[in-house]
Amino acid sequence: MSENLLAVSPINDDQVHLLTDLNVNVFKPEDLDVKIAAADITILYGWKPDIGNKLLNTSNSKLKWIHAISAGVDYLPLATIAKLRINLTNASGIHATSISQSVLAYVLHFVRGLDIARKNQEKHYWETNAETQAATISDYHYVVFGTGHIGQQIGRLLQAFGGHTLGVNTSGHPVKYFDETIALDQLDTSVWQSDVIINVLPLTDETHHFYDANFFNHFQNLFLFVNVGRGPSVDSDALITALKNGHVSHAALDVFETEPLPSNSPFWSIDNVLMTPHNTGVIRHFKKTQLELFLPNLHQFLQDGTFKYNQVDLTKGY
């Protein structure tokens, strides 16, 4: 029996042929209720709330599997998906290279003093004072919250430049590319005395506003806080206060509690903040790379209904 796949995330004609060769019927959103009934879709590739919720709420639905094209899945109705016993996979790992390189760029921007150079350039001011000379990556200790695909690639790059890396995960188990690891619920001075904090944690009930006033108040003068994880993991007001009172010297932020970032957000006008518009995961040939990630799971699913990798634990949310 063939599977019916609804491609909410666009795929090109050549990619469609790869799927049809596997006896998978491919439909586009405009085909829904025209060429195929919602109840007959068995695989949803990508997610849009209106379409996804329609399939989930359709009686006698045959939906078996949803593939999210992102690593984070907190924006999906996980409780409903679990209740309906639908499988969910994500794109964990697909953004590891691009996000880790963006984090390295953030770190170099501040560690090497490019922020100061840019401000001086705008003022037409030539400054070579030794007191303002930049440090190097190896001068600092780095704590990466989240030791999955992205966290490991961040750790690898930092270690390659001589940085000391501490990884934070749920149990404190050892992970490659980290000099040390620690459990999320056992944070100690090894974290509070570090120089750079990098967040790549998934968003769960436990990590919502994890970085709050209490967290930032542990630091006397954190050199850099980086968020390339999820926006709501950070209490924006607490971070703004920490930046203004000196508990945090610099921040590099790709994600925010509200996106797009409102034009009246204080983040826009804080000098020591570098912002990017949630695009550190952007890569060329995204469709091609995404399908390459999806196909091995599809082959396995067609054989026995299981997956090679990236199946989301719906009880944990990642």
C-alpha positions, 0 to 999 in steps of 0.5 A: 500500500502506498503512502500519501505525503503532503509536502507543506515544506516545498520540494522541487520536481526532482525531489518529488521523483525520488519520493514517487520512485518509492511508491509515495504519492506526493501532494501539495497544500493546494491539492488538499480537498481537491485531489486528496481528502485530508483524512487520507494523508499519511505523512506530513512533511513540514508544518503549518498550523492551519494545515497541520491542525486540520489533519489532526482534527480530521475524523478517521485520519490516517496520519502516521508521521509528521516530519518537522523541518526544524530541530525545535518542535515546541511550536507543534501541538505535542500533546495532541500528536502524542494522544493520537499516537502520531510519530514525529521526527525533526531536523536535528543536526541539519543546522549544526554547521551553520549555527556553530559557525555563527556562534564562532563569529559572535565570539570573535566579534567581541573577543577580538574587539570588532565591536569596538573597531566598528564604533570607532570607524563610525566616529572616524576615530583611529585607536591603537591603545594597548588597553583596548587590544582584543583577547583571543578565544583561548583566554576564556572559559565557555559554557554551552547549555545543550550538548546535542548536534549543535552544542557539540559543533560549537564545542569542537570549534571553540576547542580548535581555537584553544577555548576551554569548554564545559557542556551542560546537559540533563544528566552531566554525562560526558560528551565529545568536544567538551573538557567537562560536563555538568548536569542542568540541575547541579550548576556550580561555580564552574558555570558562574565563574565562566566567561561566555554562556551559550544557549542551545537548549530546546524549549520545554516547560523546564527551560522556559525563562531558565535564564532569568534574573536569578541566573544572571545575578550569579555573575559579577561580569559575564563577558558574553551571553549568546542565545541561538536556542529558543527565544522564550528560554530567556527572560528578556527583561532580566537580560536587559537589566543584566546588560545595563547593570554590568552583570553581562557585558555583551550579548549576541542574540538570534532568537527572541521571546517575540518575533519579529522583534518589536521596533520598541524593544530596548534590545535595538538600542543597547550598544553591547548587543549584536542581533541577527533575525533568527537566521543563524540556521540558514544554509544554501540548498536547504531543500536538498539538505532537508530531503537528504535527512528525511530519505533514510527515515522514509526508507526505514519507515516504509520497511517497518514503520520505524526511524533511523534517527531524530524521532522526537520523544513526545514526553520530553519535547525533543 
